[in-house]
Each structure stands twice: as structure tokens, then as C-alpha cells.
């Protein structure tokens, strides 16, 4: 029962937006005559969620934490930490690994790769607790989260979870200490919660920047401009690099292998296990502020092929359950892309 969602697809090597869709949608050709009824429809079809909706990224944020953790020297590529199920250091504030909540089991000893593969929250609580918020925040910023994407339409900028933004968002709160930054905020931020909120366009830029090892391209809808009679090329759009972040060899290896493991052995295995193109991905499930019985938001980001990326995708669904549900949408997009790109994916692999 998805209430709304968005998909953004980008050419990894240029930042060119190949697809940008918001759901529910409407027929632009009937926009004027149907405008009043569109205003009254459920879930606001006129709201462009791809550029205007600000969502918690959930576990899709964890690659940023891996980069921050390894770049800062907090952990190494092979560092194993024990998942103890419940992180009790700040009791009575206790946060759990999802597996512990569901079955009172843990992931045992995990490293960056397996923590991404199985989406182990405990690993990220543990490393976030040892880190300075500045290194967590600057890494997320370098990967494009909470930053302008450069796209030619009006976009929201979202919020990175940090002390300044918490002060800003809670400025009018009457609750004592509401604007303070607590260890609890940092733990929740590490799994893409707290006040982390980004647009699907930003999540696609983030994925693209990971695929490009820290090179962040400007997102653009523009390919080229032709003269009115189509005879002359007036302007050809060239890729623009907005920022470049140093990512160490071991950090790069950890998150790329982790995203690959998500597909071969982890939370998206059921969707992509036998896929003919090597995909790197991350699922995310994010709580929203709605009622407790409502289904969570689902997020899914991926790029392909793993060894030489050419396409990056972000999919987000409101109250859509787990991120793997969104993975089915990403798979349909990849099917369409690769069937058009003459990759030999045809027929039986097509999703209608």
C-alpha cells in the first residue's frame, strides 16, 4: 500500500539524469483541465517527491559511515566488532540490532563488508560512538547528502544530522535540552535516522558519488540544446564535477565489496542473485513519524556494473515496507536499461 514514492536514475560518468519519476502521477497534457481534481486526490500527485520530498535514508546511509569510519582511522577494512544485539552504553536509552529485536539473535562478529551485507545496526552504533560527529558529517557532505545537486529545477536540500541542524530544527521547542546534541542522536544518525532527511535526487547523487569513489557530479536534466529547425547544435552539456572527496583504498574496497555482498549474499539476494549484470546495492528501511502500526518507508540504492559503473539508481517508497520491495523497481529499471543498451538481457528476463 505505497502512498507515494520516487525514482531517480543517473548516468554514472556524467551526472545526466536518465529518469526522474514521482508517484502518484498525473497526465501533464490534462494538467489544466484536471487541476482542481488533482488538488483533491489522495497522496498529492502534484508534489514532486523526487526533488521536494525529504526522507530519512535509513540503512542506505551506512556506506557513508563505512567511509567515515575507515577514513578517520576508527576501524580498518578488516576490523571485526561483536554485535551484542542491544547497545546499552547509554541505558536507559538502548538501541537494538534488528535481528536482536526480531529473534534475540545477533550477527556475531562483523566487519564493514558483512555489516553492510546484513545491514547490522550494532556495528554502526559502535563505530559512531567512537567517532567525532564532524568526521561523520563531513563525509556525508562530501558524498552529496544535504547538498544542492545542481539540478535545473527547484529542489529541497534536506538535513544532515548534526548539532547545528538540530539547533535549527528544534529552535522553537519548549522542551529542556531539545536543541542539544546527545550520544543518542549520534547513534540514531549512524543508521540513517535522527534528523537525517534527503531527497531521492540527493540519494541518487550519493550513490553516484560512491560509484565514482568520491567524485561528485552535478546532476543535470540537460543533454543539449538544438536550434529551432534542429539543424544546429546550440549547446552541448558537459559533465561538471561539484566536489571530490579522498576515499582511501581500504574504505573504497570495504563499501564496494559490502554493496556487492548485499546482492550476492545479503538483504537483496532474492532479487539479484542470478542477475546477468553485477549490481552493487543497499537496502534501507526507515521509520517515519506516523503511527507505530504503519509500515516503514523503503529505500533502495544501486549502481551497475559493479566493476565499471555506468548507471546509478535511487528508489524510495512511503510506507512501502522493506527496501527490498523497492529493489524490484530498481531491477525493472536495470532490465529496461540493459535491454536497450544491447547487453543481451532479453525475453525471459524482462519485467513488464
C-alpha positions in Angstrom: 0.0 0.0 0.0 2.6 2.5 -1.0 1.3 6.1 -0.5 3.9 7.8 -2.6 7.4 7.4 -3.9 10.1 8.4 -6.4 12.8 7.0 -8.6 15.9 8.8 -9.9 18.3 7.2 -12.5 21.6 8.8 -13.4 24.4 8.2 -15.9 27.3 7.5 -13.5 30.0 9.0 -15.7 28.3 12.3 -16.4 25.6 13.0 -13.8 23.0 13.2 -16.5 19.5 12.3 -15.2 18.2 9.4 -17.3 14.9 9.1 -15.4 13.2 11.1 -12.6 9.7 10.0 -11.6 7.3 10.8 -8.8 4.4 8.7 -7.7 1.4 9.1 -7.7 1.5 10.9 -11.0 -0.9 12.6 -13.5 -1.1 13.2 -17.2 0.7 16.5 -17.9 -1.4 17.0 -21.1 -4.6 17.2 -19.0 -2.9 19.3 -16.2 -5.1 22.4 -16.6 -8.5 20.8 -17.0 -7.8 18.3 -14.2 -6.0 20.7 -11.9 -8.8 21.1 -9.3 -9.5 17.3 -9.0 -5.7 16.7 -8.8 -5.6 19.0 -5.7 -8.2 16.8 -4.0 -6.6 13.4 -4.8 -5.1 11.3 -2.1 -1.3 11.5 -1.5 -0.9 14.7 -3.5 0.1 13.8 -7.1 1.2 17.4 -7.7 4.0 17.0 -5.1 7.3 16.2 -6.9 8.7 13.7 -4.4 11.9 13.2 -6.4 13.1 16.7 -5.8 10.9 18.0 -3.0 10.3 15.2 -0.5 12.8 14.9 2.3 13.0 11.3 3.6 15.1 9.5 6.2 17.6 7.4 4.2 17.6 4.5 6.7 20.3 1.9 6.1 21.3 3.3 2.7 23.2 5.9 4.8 25.6 3.1 6.1 28.1 3.3 3.2 28.8 6.9 4.3 29.5 5.6 7.8 31.9 3.0 6.5 33.9 5.7 4.6 33.9 7.9 7.7 34.9 5.1 10.0 37.8 3.9 7.8 39.0 7.3 6.6 39.1 8.6 10.2 41.1 5.5 11.3 38.4 4.4 13.7 38.3 1.0 12.0 40.2 -0.7 9.3 39.0 -2.7 6.3 39.2 -6.0 8.3 38.2 -4.8 11.8 35.7 -7.2 13.4 33.4 -5.9 16.1 31.0 -8.0 18.1 27.3 -7.5 17.5 25.9 -7.7 21.1 22.3 -7.2 20.0 21.4 -4.3 22.2 23.7 -1.3 22.5 23.3 -0.5 26.3 26.1 2.0 26.9 23.6 4.9 27.4 21.0 2.9 29.3 18.1 3.6 29.8 18.5 4.7 26.2 19.0 1.3 24.4 19.1 0.7 20.7 18.9 -2.7 19.1 20.1 -4.5 16.1 17.1 -5.5 14.0 17.9 -9.2 14.3 18.0 -8.9 18.1 14.6 -7.2 18.1 13.1 -9.9 15.9 14.7 -13.1 17.3 17.1 -12.3 20.1 20.0 -13.5 17.9 22.9 -11.4 16.7 25.1 -11.2 13.7 28.1 -12.4 15.8 31.4 -10.8 14.7 31.0 -8.5 11.7 33.3 -6.2 9.7 32.4 -3.3 7.4 31.6 -5.7 4.5 29.3 -8.1 6.4 27.8 -5.2 8.3 26.6 -3.7 5.0 25.7 -7.1 3.6 23.4 -8.0 6.6 22.6 -4.3 7.5 23.8 -4.9 11.1 22.8 -1.8 13.1 25.0 -2.6 16.1 28.2 -2.3 14.1 27.3 1.3 13.1 26.2 2.3 16.6 29.6 1.0 17.8 31.7 2.9 15.3 29.6 6.1 15.5 30.0 6.1 19.3 33.8 6.2 18.9 33.8 8.9 16.2 33.6 12.7 16.1 30.3 14.0 14.6 32.5 16.3 12.4 34.0 13.4 10.5 30.7 11.6 10.2 29.1 14.9 8.9 31.9 16.0 6.5 31.9 12.5 4.9 28.1 12.6 4.3 28.5 16.2 2.9 31.3 15.1 0.6 29.1 12.3 -0.8 26.4 14.9 -1.6 23.9 14.3 1.2 22.2 17.5 2.3 23.9 19.4 -0.5 22.5 21.1 -3.7 22.6 18.6 -6.5 22.9 21.3 -9.2 19.8 20.1 -10.9 17.9 22.7 -13.0 14.6 22.6 -11.1 13.8 23.8 -7.6 14.9 21.2 -5.0 14.8 20.8 -1.3 18.2 20.4 0.4 17.3 18.1 3.2 19.2 17.9 6.6 22.3 16.1 7.7 22.1 15.0 11.3 24.5 17.3 13.1 24.5 19.7 16.1 23.8 22.8 14.0 20.8 21.4 12.2 19.4 20.0 15.4 19.5 23.5 16.9 17.9 24.9 13.8 15.1 22.3 13.7 14.3 22.4 17.4 14.7 26.1 17.9 11.0 26.6 18.9 10.9 23.6 21.2 10.0 24.3 24.8 11.4 21.0 26.0 14.6 21.3 28.1 17.7 20.3 26.2 15.8 19.8 23.0 18.5 21.6 20.9 21.4 19.7 22.5 23.3 17.1 20.5 23.4 13.8 22.5 25.2 10.5 22.0 21.7 9.1 21.3 21.4 11.4 18.4 24.7 10.2 17.0 23.7 6.5 17.4 20.4 7.1 15.5 22.1 9.2 12.9 24.6 6.4 12.1 21.7 4.2 10.8 20.2 7.0 8.7 17.6 8.1 11.3 17.8 11.0 13.8 17.2 14.2 11.7 18.8 12.8 8.5 16.5 13.7 5.7 17.3 13.7 2.0 15.6 13.9 -1.4 15.6 10.9 -3.8 17.6 13.1 -6.1 20.3 13.5 -3.4 20.2 9.8 -2.7 20.9 9.1 -6.4 23.8 11.7 -6.4 25.1 10.0 -3.2 25.0 6.6 -4.9 26.7 8.0 -8.0 29.4 9.6 -5.9 30.1 6.3 -4.1 30.3 4.6 -7.6 32.8 7.3 -8.6 34.9 6.9 -5.5 34.2 10.4 -4.2 33.9 12.3 -7.4 30.5 14.1 -7.2 29.0 15.2 -10.5 26.4 17.9 -10.9 23.0 16.4 -11.5 21.6 17.7 -14.8 18.5 17.2 -16.9 20.1 18.9 -19.9 21.7 16.9 -22.7 22.0 19.5 -25.4 20.2 22.5 -27.0 19.3 22.5 -30.7 18.2 25.4 -32.9 14.5 25.6 -33.6 15.0 23.9 -37.0 17.1 21.2 -35.4 20.0 21.9 -37.8 22.4 23.5 -35.4 23.7 22.3 -32.1 23.5 25.5 -29.9 24.8 24.0 -26.7 26.2 20.6 -25.6 26.1 20.0 -21.9 29.4 18.8 -20.5 29.8 17.0 -17.1 30.6 19.2 -14.1 32.4 18.0 -11.0 31.0 19.7 -8.0 33.4 18.2 -5.4 35.9 15.5 -4.9 36.5 13.6 -1.7 39.5 11.5 -0.9 38.4 7.9 -0.2 41.2 5.6 1.0 41.8 2.3 -0.8 40.6 0.3 2.1 37.4 2.4 2.6 36.6 2.1 -1.1 37.2 -1.6 -1.0 35.0 -2.1 2.1 31.9 -0.3 0.9 32.1 -1.6 -2.7 32.6 -5.2 -1.6 29.8 -4.6 1.0 27.4 -3.3 -1.6 28.2 -6.2 -3.9 27.7 -8.7 -1.0 24.2 -7.2 -0.4 23.3 -8.6 -3.8 25.2 -11.9 -3.7 24.6 -12.9 -0.2 22.7 -10.2 1.7 19.4 -8.3 2.0 18.8 -8.1 -1.8 20.0 -11.6 -2.7 16.4 -12.8 -3.5 16.2 -10.1 -6.2 19.6 -10.0 -7.9 21.3 -13.3 -7.1 21.3 -14.6 -10.7 21.2 -11.3 -12.4 23.4 -11.2 -15.6 24.9 -7.9 -14.7 26.9 -7.4 -11.5 25.0 -5.0 -9.3 26.1 -3.2 -6.1 23.3 -2.2 -3.8 22.0 -1.3 -0.4 18.5 -1.7 1.0 17.1 0.6 3.6 14.1 0.6 5.8 13.3 3.8 7.6 10.8 4.6 10.3 8.6 7.6 9.8 6.8 9.7 12.3 3.4 8.1 11.5 1.6 5.7 13.8 3.5 2.6 15.0 1.3 0.2 13.1 2.0 1.8 9.8 4.5 0.1 7.5 8.0 1.6 7.3 9.4 3.6 4.4 11.5 1.6 1.9 14.7 2.8 0.2 17.0 1.1 -2.3 20.1 2.4 -4.0 22.3 0.6 -6.5 24.8 1.0 -9.3 25.9 -1.3 -12.1 28.0 -2.8 -13.4 30.0 -3.3 -10.2 33.5 -3.1 -11.7 32.9 -0.2 -14.1 29.7 1.7 -13.1 27.6 3.3 -15.8 24.1 3.6 -14.1 23.1 4.7 -10.6 19.6 4.3 -9.2 17.7 5.5 -6.1 14.2 4.3 -5.3 12.1 5.4 -2.4 8.6 4.4 -1.2 6.5 5.8 1.5 5.1 3.1 3.8 6.3 0.6 1.3 7.8 -1.9 3.8 11.3 -3.1 3.4 13.8 -1.7 1.0 14.0 -5.0 -0.9 10.4 -4.2 -2.2 12.0 -1.1 -3.8 14.7 -3.3 -5.2 12.2 -4.9 -7.5 11.6 -1.5 -9.1 15.3 -1.0 -9.5 15.6 -4.4 -11.2 12.9 -3.4 -13.7 14.8 -0.2 -14.5 18.0 -2.2 -15.0 16.2 -4.7 -17.2 14.9 -1.8 -19.4 18.3 -0.1 -19.4 20.3 -3.2 -20.4 17.8 -4.4 -22.9 18.1 -1.0 -24.6 21.9 -1.0 -24.2 22.2 -4.2 -26.2 23.6 -6.2 -23.3 22.0 -9.5 -24.3 19.4 -9.3 -21.5 16.2 -10.1 -23.4 13.0 -12.0 -23.3 12.7 -14.1 -20.2 14.5 -11.6 -18.0 12.2 -8.8 -18.9 9.9 -7.3 -16.3 6.7 -6.0 -17.8 
